[in-house]
Amino acid sequence: MLGILGGTFDPIHFGHLRPALEVQQALGLEEVRLIPLRDPPHRNRPQTTDTQRLSMLQAAIKGLPGFRIDRQELERKGKSYTVETLRALRKEVGGKPICLLMGSDAFGQFHTWHKPGEILQLAHLIVMQRPGDSISPATDNIVESAEPLTTTAGGYILFQPVTQLDISSTSIRALIRNNLSPRYLLPDEVLAFIQTQKLYQ
């Protein structure tokens, strides 16, 4: 199975990486692709350049087995719609199951995404559920284990418990802007790049 996690990653931090790693291990994902967004529909465009974000991603996943970067949304013009990315991936991987990783907050807004019905046809949704999250959607697509995901290309929703890490890129940028250290919220290699490039100041 292929896992994908999209985001602005501006910057990438442990709140992205640790849950994705836990899902990879729990579901036995062969690969997790981090997909940086060029122009996200639901938020402002990233403050840093595509090249800078790619450098931070590369630093963050260096030596992490099964993790790689997928640049397709950076190379595509217009808004970064998940459904278009999934269409391209489906052509690439055929009938292999695709697992779209998202947080509970994103899942709560999933109905507002561009063509959510098609997204669910193209991929399974893996909702990374932190302790205290309470979502009880009325749908028949929910499964209790990863086993059904392995037999179909998409269509199921799995709530996967992950470690609670209340970290956001916004808070990291605010710390840096206020001359405070964000150390231990993100990989040291990423922080070193931020400091060298004088980002978010």
Steps between C-alpha positions, in 0.01 A plus 500: 500500500606855424451778755491867408512808723451844351573833663675831463778373731600858574691372691465124540505391867454204731122548494516393134772239526418300813133426415596408142765262629253341743246449219769354275592246767142420608371444146816355349518767230766427240552869441396836640515792259512853635333731249574871550220724375572783261178698541271351771127570453420544872790712623752764400789412273821397679735772621810319375594398147437156353875438499533589868211276602641214296835543673331486841306187400815331373679581825207372708467156336866426432565143605131429570412175318196508274456879506543705183396833353252529213534834315202475268291772666793742486530437128129541427350844441190621677357395836640184658195275495539157660267338248735591212798356687310178567399469134866525402606251766228256395639502146845436642425221747197334339281315747738521795324632813571867569462631856446874538623605845328793669442641846164506674467873436546451125254210501245722670520732199530224241151567363621845390788361292489499120314183391516309832294212360754435226785528749344221707460286189866546410645444849434385854493772764723442802394742770787545743306525824667651803381433858196714573389534137131422469358451153201276434414536132188334368642281226515133411856525370673476839707188570654388828827358369743536212413162347215621272728773366736247347238345271359812329655807338296747708167574661551432870559725802721384787552692824857432608612606850826695504709676763371843591743768386345844514748664265425733211708670235325825592620481861855415387509800269369721784774379735769579244345840423516579873863385533401188698634152432278235340749226583351155580191583290668410171809309385832667581598480132190701405566757770860536384379570145250758627772677696748490213244640256361746757145385430182626670671802654 
